[in-house]
C-alpha cells in the first residue's frame, strides 16, 4: 500500500514523498527493479536494495498458445509455483491470476488439487502476477487498455486468501498505481459460504463467480468435497443474501465445468435450472468444457452436448453462455501447468521441492 511505503522510507530517514515515488514506479510505471527507478538518488537506491526487493516472482516459463493465450509459470522466492494466464479477446483482455500456490480443496476434476496447499500468496505476489502479464502483453508501463479484466480463477481458493486478496484489490485500485478498480475484477469461489457473506459487506467489492459443477449434493460431494462442509442449500442461501449487494444490472456467475457423461445430461440441466429458479437468483451460468489431462479421470463434454445443455437451461429461463476453453495446447486449464511441472517434486508429506 502507498501509506506503508511512505512509512517504510520514513523509517529509513527519507521524506514520505519518496514512498509515493516508489509506489508509482512499481505500480504505474510497472518497474520491477530499483535500478530502473532512475528518478531516485543512486545512494538511496543502493540502500533500498539492501533492505527490500522490488520484485519477488521470477518467470520460470512462458508459453504462447496458437490462440494467443499466454501462460506463465512463475516461481516465488521460496521456490513455489504460481500460474498466471493472459487471455486476449476481441473486445477486452483478461488476466487470470492465482491466489494460492497449489490448493487445499480437492476438486476431483482439477490438477492443482493434486498439489495440495503449498502456500497462500501475499497481496504483493497477486499484484505482481498482474504486472508481469500486463508488461508482457502491452509493454513495460504502457497504458492498460480500457476494459481489461482481472479474474481470480487461477490456482487456489481466493476466499481462503481473503485478507491478502482484498489488500491486493485495494492496491490495484489506487489511482497512483495500476488503477484497476474492483468493478473490473471477478473472484471465483468453490463455495466458502462465510466469505460470500463477508464479501457482500465489502463496500467496493469485486464481482462474484461460484464454481458449481453439479446440480445435486450427491454429485457435488463427489466432484467438489467442499460441498460436504457447505452443501448446495447453504451455498445458494448465501448467494440469495449476496444478491442484496448487487448493483442494478449486475448478476453473479455460476461456473459449470462440463464433464462428459458425469454432469452434462439433459436431466442435469433440468435439475440445475430447477435449483437456480427455486432461489430466484439474478445469475447467469457459464458452461465451461473441461480441459482434459491424462492424469484426470474425466473427458470434456462434446460441443453438441454443451449446446444441448445450454438449450435446456435457456428453455427454463436461465441465462447461459458457453465459454470456449483457451490455450488448450499450452495446458491453460486451472492448475495444469504447475501440476505438470512439479509432478515429481511433491513428496509424500505434501511439501514441494523444485528439482
Ligand atoms: S478447482 Fe479451484 S478450488 Fe478446486 S481444487 Fe482446483 S484450484 Fe482449488
Boltz pocket constraint, residues with backbone or C-beta under 6 A from the ligand:
constraints:
  - pocket:
      binder: B
      contacts: [[A, 102], [A, 103], [A, 104], [A, 105], [A, 106], [A, 107], [A, 110], [A, 111], [A, 112], [A, 113], [A, 154], [A, 155], [A, 156], [A, 157], [A, 190], [A, 334], [A, 335]]
      max_distance: 6.0
